[in-house]
Amino acid sequence: MSINDLKELSVIELENKILDLKKELMDSRFALATSQIEDTSIFKKIKKEIAQANTILNQKLHQEKMKEEANE
């Protein structure tokens, strides 16, 4: 999923996406431990996507907070 796709998601959808990615990372670790996976570059890709989603989520939360403060 690209950054532009992540920016289009709502806060709740981003939180769900992050949870899904963390579950995928955990499943990949189990697959590595049981020798079902050989390509370890998937860990870096998943971690990068989690970081991108967290960044977008924090930006959206900050924007909402700024809007609330401006309305007060």
C-alpha positions in Angstrom: 0.0 0.0 0.0 1.4 3.4 -1.0 1.6 6.4 1.2 -1.1 8.1 -0.9 -3.4 5.2 -0.2 -2.7 5.5 3.5 -3.5 9.2 3.5 -6.9 8.5 2.1 -7.8 6.2 5.1 -9.6 7.4 8.2 -8.1 7.3 11.6 -10.0 4.1 12.5 -9.0 2.4 9.3 -5.3 3.3 9.8 -5.4 1.8 13.3 -6.9 -1.4 11.9 -4.3 -1.4 9.1 -1.5 -1.1 11.7 -3.0 -4.0 13.7 -3.2 -6.1 10.6 0.4 -5.4 9.7 1.6 -6.3 13.2 -0.3 -9.5 13.0 1.3 -10.2 9.6 4.7 -9.5 11.0 4.1 -11.9 13.9 2.8 -14.6 11.5 5.9 -14.1 9.4 8.2 -14.6 12.4 6.4 -17.8 13.2 6.8 -18.9 9.6 10.5 -18.1 9.8 10.9 -20.1 13.0 9.3 -23.1 11.4 11.4 -22.8 8.3 8.4 -22.1 6.1 9.9 -18.8 4.8 13.2 -18.1 3.2 12.9 -14.5 2.1 13.7 -12.5 5.2 13.4 -9.2 3.4 9.6 -9.3 4.1 10.3 -8.3 7.7 11.9 -5.0 6.6 9.0 -4.3 4.2 6.3 -4.9 6.8 8.1 -2.8 9.4 8.5 0.0 6.9 4.8 -0.1 6.1 3.9 -0.1 9.9 6.1 3.0 10.3 4.5 4.8 7.4 1.0 4.0 8.7 2.0 5.3 12.2 3.4 8.5 10.7 0.2 9.2 8.7 -1.9 8.3 11.8 0.0 10.7 14.0 -0.3 13.5 11.4 -4.0 13.0 11.2 -4.4 13.0 15.0 -2.3 16.2 15.2 -4.5 17.9 12.6 -7.6 17.0 14.5 -6.2 18.3 17.7 -5.2 21.6 16.0 -8.7 21.9 14.6 -10.2 21.4 18.0 -7.9 24.0 19.6 -8.8 26.5 16.8 -12.5 26.0 17.4 -12.2 26.8 21.2 
